[in-house]
Amino acid sequence: MSFDAVLKSARTRPLLHGLCLVPFVALVYALFAGALGANPVEALTHETGQWTLRFLLFTLAVTPLRRWSGLPAVSRYRRMFGLYAFFYLCCHFLIWFVADHSLSLADMIEDIVKRPYITLGFSALMLMVPLAATSSRDMVRRLGRKWKSLHQVVYLVLVLGVLHFIWLTKADYIEPGIYAIVAIILLLHRVVPVRSARTATAPATR
């Protein structure tokens, strides 16, 4: 059986769902086992934020992986990765909202206004809401061409997420720097093929 056939198999999707939930289950287990260190809230916030970025990168990596590998079936998992990015982003936000602000909307809004890196993170969350809400096949059909334009907002979400991570980092910038480099490579991949295609189809000048 070819790898493309494996990706099309009905068993692959539930397996991938399970793998995507492994970080969440591991964090819940570590929390109840007391294995998150002296500041478990900070550890949970950090890890859920990192997994948000990872799943955003996975989502954007699907298209270049499909082109380079010649495996069209990879595309069927792009939406799954995007929804898991939203899931971990919601966890990231809820931990911050509950632990840091005790569900106080007034305190949360004040924090968003006063701290720029939180403004970036919250903006990313707000931009992800319509993307998650319109991720179903039915919404793809309803929106038509507008769906693709709307979901290009994910590029801005990734930029905001990386900037959020860089801004809150106080000392070691290696980790956020790696995310930034991977994000730049994936975003450039969206630009270069488009320009190349336009150049190839442009009429020759004499």
C-alpha positions as MATLAB code, in Angstrom:
seq = 'MSFDAVLKSARTRPLLHGLCLVPFVALVYALFAGALGANPVEALTHETGQWTLRFLLFTLAVTPLRRWSGLPAVSRYRRMFGLYAFFYLCCHFLIWFVADHSLSLADMIEDIVKRPYITLGFSALMLMVPLAATSSRDMVRRLGRKWKSLHQVVYLVLVLGVLHFIWLTKADYIEPGIYAIVAIILLLHRVVPVRSARTATAPATR';
ca = [
       0.000    0.000    0.000;
       1.380    3.409   -0.990;
       1.754    6.213    1.538;
      -0.889    8.234   -0.306;
      -3.282    5.305    0.108;
      -2.482    5.220    3.822;
      -3.391    8.909    4.069;
      -6.705    8.169    2.358;
      -7.461    5.247    4.660;
     -10.432    5.628    7.016;
      -8.205    4.573    9.925;
      -5.697    7.383    9.457;
      -7.947   10.259   10.518;
      -8.851    8.869   13.986;
      -5.200    7.981   14.507;
      -4.154   11.554   13.719;
      -6.872   12.905   16.016;
      -5.401   10.794   18.788;
      -1.884   12.059   18.081;
      -3.072   15.675   18.048;
      -4.652   15.191   21.479;
      -1.558   13.599   23.022;
      -0.077   16.973   24.154;
      -3.377   17.938   25.817;
      -3.692   14.614   27.633;
      -0.032   14.775   28.673;
      -0.488   18.276   30.111;
      -3.623   17.269   32.048;
      -1.814   14.224   33.430;
       1.249   16.305   34.375;
      -1.002   18.828   36.129;
      -2.676   16.237   38.346;
       0.616   14.417   38.882;
       2.273   17.626   40.076;
       4.897   17.384   37.354;
       4.658   20.926   35.985;
       7.189   22.472   38.343;
       6.877   25.305   40.830;
       4.575   27.342   38.576;
       2.127   24.960   36.860;
      -0.031   27.791   35.476;
       2.955   29.330   33.709;
       3.971   25.916   32.365;
       0.456   25.226   31.035;
       0.230   28.660   29.454;
       3.617   28.255   27.804;
       2.973   24.748   26.486;
      -0.494   25.450   25.096;
       0.877   28.567   23.392;
       3.695   26.563   21.844;
       1.341   23.875   20.594;
      -0.830   26.554   19.039;
       2.151   27.771   17.025;
       3.174   24.236   16.110;
      -0.244   23.375   14.747;
      -0.361   26.648   12.817;
       2.967   25.697   11.248;
       1.674   22.178   10.533;
      -1.338   23.745    8.804;
       0.780   25.976    6.587;
       3.229   23.152    5.891;
       0.560   20.989    4.250;
       0.632   22.791    0.886;
       4.434   22.714    0.381;
       4.526   19.117    1.633;
       1.885   18.175   -0.924;
       3.856   19.874   -3.723;
       7.231   18.443   -2.747;
       6.055   14.916   -1.946;
       3.461   14.486   -4.687;
       0.962   13.243   -2.091;
      -2.337   15.055   -2.741;
      -4.052   13.209    0.121;
      -2.032   15.291    2.602;
      -4.383   18.212    1.916;
      -7.319   16.480    3.589;
      -5.669   17.011    6.995;
      -5.032   20.754    6.701;
      -8.391   21.644    8.246;
      -7.786   19.217   11.122;
      -4.464   20.854   11.992;
      -6.051   24.304   11.781;
      -8.838   23.326   14.169;
      -6.358   21.866   16.636;
      -4.406   25.135   16.469;
      -7.645   26.886   17.450;
      -8.283   24.315   20.194;
      -4.878   24.849   21.813;
      -5.215   28.622   21.389;
      -8.540   28.488   23.269;
      -6.862   26.449   26.032;
      -4.043   29.002   26.127;
      -6.519   31.865   26.436;
      -8.729   30.165   29.054;
      -5.778   29.336   31.306;
      -4.705   32.983   31.186;
      -8.258   34.295   31.645;
      -9.111   31.987   34.560;
      -5.770   31.852   36.386;
      -4.565   35.420   35.842;
      -7.871   37.305   35.817;
     -10.335   35.068   37.683;
     -12.864   35.410   34.832;
     -12.971   39.189   35.264;
     -13.745   40.798   31.898;
     -12.743   44.248   33.167;
      -9.312   43.033   34.298;
      -8.843   41.114   31.068;
      -9.667   44.114   28.875;
      -7.351   46.339   30.916;
      -4.532   43.818   30.481;
      -5.148   43.591   26.730;
      -4.979   47.374   26.376;
      -1.924   47.901   28.584;
       0.309   45.027   27.453;
       1.106   45.005   23.725;
       2.146   41.347   23.506;
      -1.232   40.354   24.990;
      -2.923   42.639   22.465;
      -1.205   40.650   19.704;
      -2.187   37.299   21.201;
      -5.802   38.310   21.743;
      -5.999   39.696   18.205;
      -4.805   36.334   16.890;
      -7.549   34.594   18.868;
     -10.241   36.921   17.507;
      -9.029   36.353   13.951;
      -9.079   32.587   14.443;
     -12.735   32.532   15.544;
     -14.247   33.147   12.070;
     -11.746   30.721   10.533;
     -12.817   27.941   12.898;
     -16.491   28.821   12.449;
     -16.238   28.538    8.653;
     -14.062   25.426    8.474;
     -16.846   22.969    7.592;
     -17.431   21.688    4.068;
     -20.858   23.301    4.105;
     -19.315   26.728    4.772;
     -16.773   26.158    2.002;
     -19.650   25.621   -0.419;
     -21.627   28.587    0.884;
     -18.784   31.093    0.784;
     -17.320   29.927   -2.518;
     -14.338   32.046   -3.544;
     -14.731   34.236   -0.455;
     -13.786   31.244    1.720;
     -10.239   31.136    0.393;
      -9.796   34.892    0.842;
     -11.100   34.681    4.407;
      -8.838   31.794    5.347;
      -5.742   33.595    4.113;
      -6.065   35.481    7.413;
      -4.275   32.481    8.939;
      -1.012   33.998    7.643;
      -1.625   37.097    9.765;
      -2.579   34.896   12.720;
       0.769   33.103   12.466;
       2.688   36.401   12.315;
       0.815   37.725   15.361;
       1.456   34.488   17.242;
       5.185   34.535   16.568;
       5.442   38.228   17.514;
       3.462   37.497   20.687;
       5.972   34.789   21.618;
       9.004   36.946   20.806;
       7.635   39.950   22.728;
       6.924   38.033   25.939;
      10.330   36.311   25.894;
      12.645   38.015   28.357;
      15.993   36.306   27.861;
      16.467   33.310   25.558;
      15.267   34.158   22.039;
      16.466   30.924   20.422;
      13.110   29.141   20.714;
      10.905   31.958   19.360;
      13.594   32.597   16.749;
      13.218   29.038   15.431;
       9.454   29.496   15.124;
      10.022   32.801   13.329;
      12.434   31.249   10.806;
      10.085   28.336   10.019;
       7.155   30.752    9.699;
       9.100   32.977    7.293;
      10.049   29.966    5.130;
       6.437   28.784    4.954;
       5.114   32.272    4.204;
       7.731   32.822    1.493;
       6.676   29.539   -0.066;
       3.233   31.098   -0.558;
       4.727   34.113   -2.365;
       7.449   32.627   -4.590;
       5.342   30.006   -6.461;
       2.651   32.600   -7.173;
       5.149   35.043   -8.622;
       6.811   32.284  -10.627;
       3.482   31.200  -12.067;
       2.610   34.748  -13.036;
       5.986   35.180  -14.694;
       5.590   31.938  -16.622;
       2.139   32.900  -17.913;
       2.999   36.492  -18.750;
       3.276   37.256  -22.508;
       6.812   37.583  -23.803;
       7.950   41.123  -24.601;
      10.051   42.018  -27.603;
];
